[in-house]
Amino acid sequence: MGKNNFKDHFSVHSEKYSKYRPDYPAVLFKFLSSITPGHDLAWDCATGSGQAARGLVKYFQKVIATDASEQQIKNAIHHKKISYKVAPAHKTTIQTESMDLIAVAQALHWFEFDQFYKEADRVLKQDGIIAAWTYNLLTISPEIDSVIKYFYFNVVGEFWPPERKLVENGYENIPFPFYKLPSPSFRMSAKWTIKQLIGYLSTWSAVKRYKDNKGNDPVESIEKELTKLWDNSSAIMEVCWPLSIVIGKKTVT
């Protein structure tokens, strides 16, 4: 995605994104490490605020984390083993055939597929692994889930970009020109307060577009109802997101 056509849905929320987006499960990175032959270099493409990059550092000598948004990189949490760079997914300065693993977390659906896959094929080692994952709607309790589902489809539904359909389908029909490998199931979970949930909802790209078009915050329309349904006895509730993942390699061995 070149600079002129980069679909930037998140820069304006980069600080909130860094604060409220959940972390990916440690078992996911352990699994990816177990199927990756080498562990020198990993590329976290479209790193956002660096959630996946931070998960990879335990298993790789160095992680290169790129994002087309300068604002996202600015708000990323730094680590001595992570090298952050502002770069579009399809055009980097990464050395040819240098990557043991390419990871794309919650971002592949935004890419210009042909251009990105050409770059991925260039930088990936012959025995390297590419993995891309996404998560759709969270689950908390039947009552809260119902409110959020209504909000997702009926309140901000028209403001989701068309690429969001690929997420809703769990990447089942996303282009992926690599030899696919099997994967176990993964899920993210977090213990959140109602404030954290509201903060997370405010990072949705459809919420941003709703506000830009209508001039008011749609999250406010459900905040009172969600607060009423929250477990006020503990103030903390478990939030879960099932992950959908595609994993591949260049060649069949």
C-alpha positions in Angstrom: 0.0 0.0 0.0 1.7 3.1 -1.2 1.8 6.4 0.7 -1.0 7.8 -1.4 -3.4 4.9 -1.0 -2.6 3.7 2.5 -5.9 3.2 4.3 -5.2 4.8 7.6 -8.0 3.9 10.0 -6.0 4.1 13.2 -3.5 6.9 13.4 -6.0 9.2 15.0 -6.6 6.7 17.7 -2.9 5.5 18.0 -2.6 6.4 21.7 -5.9 4.7 22.6 -5.0 1.8 20.4 -1.8 1.3 22.3 -3.6 1.6 25.6 -6.8 -0.5 25.0 -6.0 -3.1 22.4 -5.6 -6.6 24.0 -2.4 -8.6 23.9 -2.1 -11.8 21.9 -1.7 -15.1 23.8 1.8 -16.2 24.7 1.0 -19.8 23.4 0.5 -18.4 19.9 4.1 -17.1 19.8 5.4 -20.3 21.3 3.7 -22.3 18.6 4.9 -20.1 15.8 8.4 -20.5 17.2 8.1 -24.2 17.3 7.3 -24.5 13.6 9.9 -21.9 12.5 13.2 -23.5 11.6 15.4 -20.4 12.3 15.1 -17.9 15.1 17.3 -15.0 14.0 14.9 -12.5 12.5 11.1 -12.0 12.6 9.2 -9.3 10.8 6.0 -7.9 12.5 4.3 -6.2 9.5 1.8 -3.5 10.3 2.8 -3.7 13.9 0.4 -1.0 15.2 1.5 -0.3 18.7 3.7 -3.4 18.8 1.6 -6.0 20.5 2.8 -8.9 18.3 6.4 -7.6 18.2 6.6 -7.8 22.0 5.3 -11.4 21.9 8.0 -12.4 19.4 11.0 -11.1 21.2 11.1 -14.1 23.5 11.8 -16.4 20.6 13.8 -14.4 18.1 17.1 -12.6 18.3 15.7 -9.5 16.7 12.3 -8.3 15.6 11.8 -5.8 12.8 8.4 -4.1 13.3 7.0 -1.9 10.6 3.9 0.2 10.1 2.8 2.7 7.5 1.5 5.0 10.3 4.2 7.2 11.8 1.8 7.9 14.7 1.4 4.3 15.5 5.2 3.7 15.6 5.5 6.8 17.8 3.1 5.3 20.4 4.6 1.8 20.2 6.2 0.3 23.4 10.0 0.1 22.8 12.2 -2.9 23.5 15.9 -3.5 23.0 15.3 -6.4 20.6 12.6 -4.6 18.5 13.6 -2.3 15.6 10.6 -0.1 14.7 10.5 1.4 11.2 7.8 3.5 9.3 7.2 1.6 6.1 4.2 0.4 4.0 3.6 -3.4 4.0 4.7 -3.8 0.3 7.9 -1.7 0.4 10.5 -2.1 3.0 14.3 -2.0 3.3 14.4 -5.5 4.7 17.1 -7.7 3.3 16.1 -10.3 0.7 15.6 -13.8 2.1 16.5 -12.7 5.7 13.3 -13.4 7.6 12.6 -16.6 9.5 9.1 -15.5 10.3 6.6 -12.9 9.0 3.8 -12.1 11.4 0.8 -10.0 10.4 -1.6 -9.4 13.3 -5.1 -7.9 12.7 -3.9 -6.2 9.5 -3.7 -8.5 6.5 -7.2 -7.5 5.4 -6.1 -3.9 4.8 -3.3 -4.8 2.5 -3.0 -4.7 -1.3 -2.5 -8.4 -1.5 -0.4 -8.8 -4.7 2.0 -6.1 -3.7 2.4 -7.4 -0.1 2.8 -11.0 -1.0 5.5 -10.1 -3.5 7.4 -8.3 -0.8 6.8 -11.2 1.7 8.1 -13.7 -0.8 11.2 -11.6 -1.3 12.2 -11.2 2.3 11.2 -14.7 3.6 13.9 -17.4 3.8 13.3 -20.5 1.7 12.2 -22.4 4.8 10.6 -19.4 6.5 7.0 -19.2 7.9 4.4 -16.5 7.3 1.4 -16.3 9.7 -1.5 -13.8 9.7 -4.2 -13.7 12.3 -7.4 -11.8 13.1 -10.1 -11.5 15.7 -13.7 -10.5 15.3 -16.3 -9.8 18.0 -15.4 -10.2 21.7 -17.6 -12.3 24.1 -18.2 -11.4 27.8 -21.7 -12.5 28.7 -24.9 -13.2 26.6 -26.5 -9.9 27.7 -23.4 -7.8 27.0 -22.6 -9.7 23.8 -26.1 -8.9 22.5 -25.6 -5.2 23.1 -22.2 -5.1 21.4 -23.4 -7.2 18.5 -26.4 -4.8 17.9 -24.0 -1.9 18.1 -21.5 -3.5 15.7 -24.1 -4.3 13.0 -26.9 -1.8 13.5 -25.3 1.4 14.9 -21.9 1.6 13.3 -22.4 -1.2 10.7 -22.6 1.0 7.7 -19.3 2.6 8.6 -17.2 -0.5 8.5 -14.9 -0.6 5.5 -15.6 -3.5 3.0 -12.3 -5.2 4.1 -14.0 -5.9 7.4 -15.9 -8.8 5.8 -12.7 -10.8 5.6 -12.4 -10.5 9.4 -16.0 -11.5 9.9 -15.4 -14.6 7.8 -12.3 -15.5 9.8 -10.0 -15.1 6.9 -11.5 -18.2 5.3 -11.6 -16.6 1.8 -8.6 -14.2 2.1 -6.0 -14.6 -0.7 -3.0 -16.5 0.7 -0.6 -17.8 -2.0 1.5 -20.0 0.3 1.5 -23.6 1.1 -0.9 -23.7 4.1 0.0 -25.4 7.3 -2.4 -26.6 10.0 -2.8 -24.7 13.3 -4.4 -25.3 16.7 -7.1 -22.9 17.9 -6.1 -19.8 19.8 -8.0 -17.2 21.7 -7.2 -13.9 23.4 -8.5 -13.1 26.8 -8.3 -10.2 29.2 -9.6 -9.1 32.6 -11.2 -5.7 32.0 -13.1 -3.0 33.8 -16.1 -1.3 32.1 -13.8 1.7 31.4 -11.4 -0.6 29.5 -14.2 -2.0 27.4 -15.5 1.5 26.5 -11.9 2.5 25.6 -11.6 -0.5 23.4 -14.8 0.1 21.6 -13.7 3.7 20.9 -10.7 2.3 18.9 -12.9 0.7 16.3 -12.4 2.2 12.8 -16.2 2.2 12.3 -16.6 4.3 15.4 -14.1 6.9 14.1 -15.9 7.0 10.7 -19.3 7.4 12.4 -18.0 10.4 14.5 -16.5 11.9 11.4 -19.8 11.6 9.5 -22.3 12.4 12.3 -20.4 14.5 14.7 -21.1 12.5 17.9 -19.7 9.5 19.7 -21.8 6.4 19.1 -20.2 4.6 22.0 -22.1 6.9 24.4 -25.4 5.5 23.1 -24.6 2.1 24.7 -22.3 3.1 27.6 -25.1 3.3 30.2 -26.6 0.0 29.2 -23.2 -1.8 29.3 -22.5 -0.3 32.7 -25.8 -1.6 34.0 -25.0 -5.1 32.8 -21.4 -5.1 34.1 -20.5 -7.2 37.1 -20.3 -4.4 39.6 -19.6 -6.8 42.4 -16.0 -7.4 41.2 -15.8 -4.5 38.7 -13.7 -7.0 36.5 -15.0 -9.3 33.8 -13.3 -11.7 31.5 -13.3 -10.7 27.8 -12.5 -13.3 25.1 -11.8 -13.1 21.4 -11.3 -16.3 19.3 -8.4 -15.9 16.8 -8.6 -17.0 13.2 -5.1 -17.7 11.7 -3.6 -18.7 8.4 0.0 -20.1 8.3 2.1 -20.9 5.4 5.5 -21.4 3.9 7.1 -20.9 0.5 7.5 -24.4 -0.6 6.3 -27.9 0.0 9.1 -30.1 1.5 
